Amino acid sequence: MNEDQFLQIVSVHQGIIHKVCRLYRDTPTDREDLFQEIVFQLWRSIDDFRGQSKTSTFIYRIALNTAIAAFRNNRKKNVISYVDQVPEMPPANEDCALADCKDRLMAAIKMLDEGDRAIIALVLDEYSYREIGDIIGITENNVGVKVSRIKNKIRLLLTNSHEN
């Protein structure tokens, strides 16, 4: 694949990469670094893509694996620090109550372990359980079980944060 074709793929699917970066990094600088690392890993892996799944599925797999590996490496170095609120500001026309709910949900998602965080991000992007299984490397049934457990964890986190 030539550079122009690769850049076109990245351009079309950059939303996936940005979403993964927001889930695994809190500061703009760290998100930019992770974005670059994901694009580098995509460049290294793109020739291995056989087209047996959607391009977005392949990109999600590379992005999540890169983010999780980087997350683990940084956690060992104690580089990551968590904040109580999501750093992004909601759009000006968004209802404040809805923005608060989204902030609380994102904060709860960031409290999950990296595997659960990856799965729920794919659910929120409306991937099917089969597609999630392909990306994560587990069975479709196992995805269903994990999603149910993750939803329960999020409910508990949201309930506990609302009571505090």
Secondary structure, DSSP 8 states (H G I E B T S, - for coil): --HHHHHHHHHHTHHHHHHHHHHH-SSHHHHHHHHHHHHHHHHHHGGG--SSS-HHHHHHHHHHHHHHHHHHHHHHTT-----SS-SS---TTS-HHHHHHHHHHHHHHHTS-HHHHHHHHHHHTT--HHHHHHHHTS-HHHHHHHHHHHHHHHHHHHHHHHH-
